[in-house]
Each structure stands twice: as C-alpha cells, then as structure tokens.
C-alpha cells in the first residue's frame, strides 16, 4: 500500500475536513485507475521522511525545499488555489506580522530587532522575507537575532507576547488561524505582504511514471470538481488547482538569488 500525507495546513481543528478531503480525493484517484490508494493519511512529525519514502503516492510540500533540496525526489502534481488574502490564483504571499502595540508603518523601523521564523528552509517564513528586506539592507544583517520557532503558530505567539518584533506568516495559515484560533492573532497586526510565489504543491515521487503522474492529476482535478466535497474544500479554503511544473518554482530560487546578489544571505 502506498502512503499519502497533507501536512502543510493540517491544523488539529481542521482534521475532520482534511480527512474528508482526502477520502474524496482517494476515491477520485481510484476512479482514475490508481491502485493501492491509502484510505487514511499518514501523519508523522518527520515530514521529510514521508517525502523521501519510496511508497509515497501523494503529499504537499513547500516550494522552497522542493527546488533547493528535493527536485530529484519530488515532482509537482498540481498546485491548490486558496481563497485567502494574499493569494492570487496558484500564487501566495506571506503576511508580515508585528505587535499591534507598535506604531511603525514600515518594516525599516524594525532594523536591529528580533525576527521569529518557522524555519530557514521555509519560503513563507524565511525566503520571502529575506527577499523583501534585501533592498533595505545594504548587504548587512537587518535583524539582531533570528529565532527559529518550528511553526507559524509559535512565531505568532512570540510576536504577540513581545518576545519577537516581527514574523512572516503564510497567508493561508494566517487566514485559517484567524478563523479557528483568533487568540493566536491577539495583539498582532499585519504590516504588509511579501511578494507572491507559487503556492504549496501537491507532489509525488520524481520517479513516478508519466502515466501515474497523469492519473494523479486527473484524480486531483476530479476531486476539485466534485460537488460532494464542497464543504471540505470550503473549510480548507480550497477553490481550485492549477498544474505548474517544477520550472514554475524557479521564481523561488530567483528570490534567494536576488537577495544574495545584494550580499544579503541571512536575516541576521
């Protein structure tokens, strides 16, 4: 039996909707002629291990590790389109979040402060913010300290408590948290948004045959068109999907390269 995971927006409050979405997608994949589709999602702490598992059928990943580390391990199947402020079709951005008590109107006022990030391998929490800041830095460190928190929710918590000055939060995550954990956004506000990049793709193994990749796309698109899955899609902010090849994600590496060209390799 193959395995599947949908880890990127899998909030505990949304498990029922995520499981319903997978159940419907799994049925669509079977109708597309794929054998050994798992009935249930695999949920583990080590997401990278799932992405590298030779039994992987379908998962979702961030575009930054996809193009930096896993281009020879994973290939995009389709990129979901989300209904959230900061999204535009299959592209998304990050909300730059600060304390609601700060009166600043431009991020330049936060020079020398503390930044919270979910991880240095994150497009939404790190790479896009580095690209956003690079024209302001003169090639010098912008923040005095960067704290890796492990999650967007924890980054928000640090800003809310005054333990960090700013964080960049995936706009889909921010919208989902505003619905289900409004307390997570307490004492914070959005200062602005970063540039957009291709969103978090559904992926399969890079070694998948052309026939399997085609059937996966057929099944995913059929699930998006299935009226019986409307409630699950709405709960997850899903409104459609677009097929983007891996070359489309090169714009993420271009963000990194543009920052590095200005001598700005790290946030601090």
C-alpha positions as CSV (number, residue, x, y, z in Angstrom):
1,X,0.0,0.0,0.0
2,X,1.2,3.5,-0.9
3,X,1.2,6.3,1.6
4,X,-0.3,9.9,1.4
5,X,0.0,13.0,3.6
6,X,-1.4,16.5,3.5
7,X,0.8,18.1,6.2
8,X,1.1,21.7,5.3
9,X,-2.2,23.2,6.6
10,X,-3.2,20.2,8.8
11,X,-4.4,22.1,11.9
12,X,-6.0,19.9,14.6
13,X,-9.1,22.0,14.2
14,X,-9.3,21.0,10.6
15,X,-8.6,17.3,10.8
16,X,-12.2,16.3,10.1
17,X,-12.2,18.5,6.9
18,X,-8.8,17.3,5.9
19,X,-9.7,13.7,6.3
20,X,-13.0,14.2,4.3
21,X,-11.0,15.9,1.6
22,X,-8.6,13.0,1.4
23,X,-11.4,10.5,1.4
24,X,-12.9,12.2,-1.6
25,X,-9.6,12.6,-3.3
26,X,-8.7,9.0,-2.7
27,X,-11.9,7.9,-4.3
28,X,-11.2,10.1,-7.3
29,X,-7.7,8.7,-7.6
30,X,-9.1,5.2,-7.6
31,X,-11.6,6.2,-10.4
32,X,-8.6,7.5,-12.3
33,X,-7.2,4.0,-12.3
34,X,-4.6,4.2,-9.5
35,X,-4.2,1.1,-7.4
36,X,-3.2,0.9,-3.7
37,X,-4.5,4.3,-2.8
38,X,-4.4,4.5,1.0
39,X,-7.7,5.0,2.9
40,X,-6.1,7.3,5.5
41,X,-3.4,9.9,5.6
42,X,-0.1,9.3,7.2
43,X,0.6,11.8,10.0
44,X,4.1,11.9,11.5
45,X,6.4,14.6,13.0
46,X,9.2,13.9,10.4
47,X,7.5,15.2,7.3
48,X,10.8,15.0,5.3
49,X,10.8,11.2,5.9
50,X,7.4,10.9,4.2
51,X,8.5,12.9,1.2
52,X,11.5,10.6,0.8
53,X,9.6,7.4,1.4
54,X,9.7,5.1,-1.7
55,X,6.0,4.3,-1.0
56,X,4.8,7.9,-1.3
57,X,1.8,8.4,-3.6
58,X,0.8,12.0,-2.8
59,X,1.8,14.7,-0.4
60,X,2.1,18.5,-0.2
61,X,5.3,20.5,0.3
62,X,6.7,24.0,0.5
63,X,8.1,25.2,-2.8
64,X,11.5,26.3,-1.2
65,X,12.7,22.8,-0.1
66,X,11.2,21.4,-3.3
67,X,13.5,23.4,-5.6
68,X,16.5,23.5,-3.2
69,X,16.7,20.0,-1.9
70,X,14.1,17.7,-3.4
71,X,13.8,18.4,-7.1
72,X,15.3,15.0,-7.8
73,X,13.0,13.4,-5.1
74,X,9.6,15.0,-5.7
75,X,7.6,16.4,-8.7
76,X,4.6,18.7,-8.6
77,X,1.2,17.2,-9.4
78,X,-1.0,20.3,-9.1
79,X,-0.9,23.5,-7.1
80,X,-4.0,24.2,-5.0
81,X,-5.6,27.6,-5.2
82,X,-6.7,29.1,-1.9
83,X,-9.2,31.8,-1.1
84,X,-7.2,33.9,1.4
85,X,-6.0,37.5,1.4
86,X,-2.5,37.5,-0.1
87,X,-3.3,34.8,-2.6
88,X,-3.7,35.3,-6.4
89,X,-4.6,32.1,-8.3
90,X,-2.0,29.5,-7.5
91,X,0.4,32.1,-6.0
92,X,0.6,33.1,-2.4
93,X,2.4,35.5,-0.2
94,X,3.2,36.0,3.5
95,X,1.7,38.4,5.9
96,X,4.4,40.5,7.7
97,X,3.1,40.5,11.3
98,X,4.1,42.8,14.1
99,X,2.7,43.6,17.5
100,X,-0.5,45.7,17.4
101,X,1.2,47.9,20.0
102,X,3.9,49.0,17.6
103,X,3.1,52.3,15.8
104,X,5.6,51.7,12.9
105,X,4.3,51.9,9.4
106,X,7.3,50.4,7.6
107,X,9.5,47.4,8.3
108,X,12.6,49.6,8.1
109,X,11.7,50.7,11.6
110,X,12.4,47.2,12.9
111,X,16.1,47.2,11.9
112,X,18.1,45.7,14.8
113,X,15.1,43.9,16.2
114,X,14.2,40.2,16.7
115,X,12.6,38.1,14.0
116,X,10.8,34.8,14.6
117,X,10.7,32.3,11.7
118,X,9.2,28.8,11.5
119,X,12.5,27.7,9.8
120,X,15.3,28.7,7.5
121,X,14.0,26.2,4.9
122,X,10.6,27.9,4.7
123,X,9.5,30.0,1.7
124,X,6.8,31.7,3.6
125,X,8.6,32.3,6.9
126,X,12.1,33.0,5.7
127,X,13.0,33.2,2.0
128,X,10.3,35.6,1.0
129,X,11.1,37.9,4.0
130,X,14.8,37.9,3.1
131,X,13.9,38.9,-0.5
132,X,11.5,41.6,0.8
133,X,14.2,43.1,3.1
134,X,17.2,42.7,0.8
135,X,16.8,46.2,-0.9
136,X,16.9,47.8,2.6
137,X,20.0,46.1,4.0
138,X,23.0,47.3,2.0
139,X,24.2,43.7,2.3
140,X,24.4,44.0,6.1
141,X,22.4,42.0,8.7
142,X,19.0,43.5,9.3
143,X,17.9,41.8,12.5
144,X,20.0,41.5,15.6
145,X,18.6,38.0,16.2
146,X,16.5,35.4,14.4
147,X,14.7,32.7,16.4
148,X,13.6,29.5,14.7
149,X,10.3,28.5,16.3
150,X,9.4,25.4,14.3
151,X,5.9,26.7,13.3
152,X,4.0,29.7,12.2
153,X,1.7,29.5,15.2
154,X,4.7,29.7,17.6
155,X,6.2,32.6,15.6
156,X,2.9,34.5,16.1
157,X,2.9,33.6,19.8
158,X,6.3,35.2,20.2
159,X,5.3,38.4,18.4
160,X,2.1,38.5,20.4
161,X,4.0,38.2,23.7
162,X,6.6,40.7,22.7
163,X,9.3,38.1,22.5
164,X,9.9,38.9,18.8
165,X,9.3,42.0,16.8
166,X,8.2,40.5,13.5
167,X,7.4,37.3,11.7
168,X,6.3,36.4,8.2
169,X,3.3,34.1,8.1
170,X,2.0,32.1,5.2
171,X,-1.2,34.0,4.2
172,X,-3.3,30.8,4.1
173,X,-2.1,29.8,7.6
174,X,-2.9,33.3,8.8
175,X,-6.4,33.1,7.5
176,X,-7.0,29.7,8.9
177,X,-5.8,30.7,12.3
178,X,-7.9,33.8,12.2
179,X,-11.0,31.5,11.8
180,X,-10.1,28.8,14.2
181,X,-7.6,30.3,16.7
182,X,-8.3,34.1,16.8
183,X,-6.5,34.2,20.1
184,X,-3.3,33.3,18.2
185,X,-3.5,36.6,16.5
186,X,-4.2,38.6,19.6
187,X,-2.1,41.7,20.0
188,X,-0.8,41.4,16.4
189,X,-1.4,43.2,13.1
190,X,-0.4,42.9,9.5
191,X,2.2,45.4,8.4
192,X,2.1,44.3,4.8
193,X,2.6,41.4,2.5
194,X,5.7,39.9,0.7
195,X,5.9,39.3,-3.0
196,X,3.9,36.3,-4.2
197,X,5.4,33.0,-5.3
198,X,3.9,29.7,-6.5
199,X,1.9,28.1,-3.7
200,X,2.4,24.8,-1.9
201,X,2.1,22.0,-4.5
202,X,0.7,18.5,-4.2
203,X,3.6,16.3,-5.1
204,X,4.5,12.7,-5.9
205,X,7.8,10.9,-6.3
206,X,10.1,12.3,-9.0
207,X,10.4,8.7,-10.2
208,X,6.7,8.3,-10.9
209,X,5.9,7.2,-14.4
210,X,4.3,9.6,-16.8
211,X,1.1,7.5,-16.7
212,X,0.9,7.7,-12.9
213,X,1.6,11.4,-12.8
214,X,-1.2,11.9,-15.4
215,X,-3.6,9.8,-13.4
216,X,-2.8,11.7,-10.2
217,X,-3.5,15.0,-11.9
218,X,-6.7,13.6,-13.3
219,X,-7.8,12.4,-9.9
220,X,-6.9,15.6,-8.1
221,X,-8.8,17.8,-10.6
222,X,-11.8,15.5,-10.4
223,X,-11.8,15.9,-6.6
224,X,-11.8,19.7,-7.0
225,X,-14.8,19.4,-9.3
226,X,-16.8,17.0,-7.1
227,X,-19.8,18.8,-5.6
228,X,-20.0,16.4,-2.7
229,X,-16.6,17.7,-1.4
230,X,-17.7,21.4,-1.4
231,X,-17.9,21.6,2.4
232,X,-14.5,20.1,2.9
233,X,-12.9,22.4,0.3
234,X,-14.6,25.5,1.8
235,X,-13.3,24.6,5.3
236,X,-9.8,24.3,3.9
237,X,-10.1,27.5,1.8
238,X,-9.7,25.4,-1.4
239,X,-11.2,26.8,-4.6
240,X,-9.3,25.1,-7.4
241,X,-6.0,23.9,-8.6
242,X,-3.6,24.6,-11.4
243,X,-0.9,22.4,-13.0
244,X,2.5,24.1,-12.5
245,X,5.7,22.3,-13.5
246,X,8.8,22.4,-11.4
247,X,10.3,25.2,-13.5
248,X,7.5,27.4,-12.3
249,X,9.0,27.2,-8.9
250,X,12.3,28.6,-10.1
251,X,11.0,32.0,-9.1
252,X,11.5,31.0,-5.5
253,X,15.2,30.4,-6.2
254,X,15.2,33.8,-8.0
255,X,14.1,35.4,-4.7
256,X,17.0,33.8,-2.9
257,X,19.5,34.7,-5.7
258,X,18.3,38.4,-5.8
259,X,18.9,38.7,-2.0
260,X,22.3,37.0,-2.2
261,X,23.3,39.3,-5.2
262,X,22.8,42.2,-2.8
263,X,25.0,40.5,-0.2
264,X,22.1,39.6,2.0
265,X,22.4,35.9,2.7
266,X,20.8,35.6,6.1
267,X,18.3,37.6,8.1
268,X,20.8,38.3,10.7
